[in-house]
């Protein structure tokens, strides 16, 4: 099992604030993905990063893949209540077909 | 887009009985599917990789005799929880990877909430 640790585990912020979620591992991944999951539903893909040092932006969300492809971060600017949910990073080990999920970050944005 | 369908979306069963969960790829073929389990307020834990026409590969600590996986066709994988107990109550989610290429994405089903009473 490839261990992906996310921090913080829980985050409660006011609408309009910025936040960063971290995903760290001692393993190298060929790609890393970020998902958001609503209660009672499967996770929905936000982004895939594949190159060390890569930065991708999705509206107010900025994703970065570490140079060594062992870690990643998700930064949300001006958070909105609609951003509330469980954010999961997930990594595919090099050469493997399966996907392992991080420990998760539960975000609550208060109006 | 590619869709993975799970059935049922929720099930309640008595302790000691078996429950089958289906995972279907609706508009693509999936030689490999993945089964995850998610306990309340926790992340997804990979249970096993289901391979069409061959035995599933189970992650460490997952009992293969308790969680039977059958992948008999390119569009269907089933997970059977045998002799279910209350501690098996969880949210079970399957996924598959449509398309080709090393970096193709994973598509997830909407999950099955199993409650064992």
Boltz contact constraints between the chains, C-beta under 6 A:
constraints:
  - contact:
      token1: [A, 31]
      token2: [B, 103]
      max_distance: 6.0
  - contact:
      token1: [A, 41]
      token2: [B, 110]
      max_distance: 6.0
  - contact:
      token1: [A, 42]
      token2: [B, 93]
      max_distance: 6.0
  - contact:
      token1: [A, 42]
      token2: [B, 108]
      max_distance: 6.0
  - contact:
      token1: [A, 42]
      token2: [B, 109]
      max_distance: 6.0
  - contact:
      token1: [A, 42]
      token2: [B, 110]
      max_distance: 6.0
  - contact:
      token1: [A, 42]
      token2: [B, 111]
      max_distance: 6.0
  - contact:
      token1: [A, 43]
      token2: [B, 108]
      max_distance: 6.0
  - contact:
      token1: [A, 45]
      token2: [B, 105]
      max_distance: 6.0
  - contact:
      token1: [A, 48]
      token2: [B, 105]
      max_distance: 6.0
  - contact:
      token1: [A, 50]
      token2: [B, 103]
      max_distance: 6.0
  - contact:
      token1: [A, 97]
      token2: [B, 32]
      max_distance: 6.0
  - contact:
      token1: [A, 98]
      token2: [B, 34]
      max_distance: 6.0
  - contact:
      token1: [A, 98]
      token2: [B, 46]
      max_distance: 6.0
  - contact:
      token1: [A, 98]
      token2: [B, 49]
      max_distance: 6.0
  - contact:
      token1: [A, 99]
      token2: [B, 106]
      max_distance: 6.0
  - contact:
      token1: [A, 100]
      token2: [B, 46]
      max_distance: 6.0
  - contact:
      token1: [A, 101]
      token2: [B, 43]
      max_distance: 6.0
  - contact:
      token1: [A, 101]
      token2: [B, 44]
      max_distance: 6.0
  - contact:
      token1: [A, 103]
      token2: [B, 43]
      max_distance: 6.0
  - contact:
      token1: [A, 104]
      token2: [B, 43]
      max_distance: 6.0
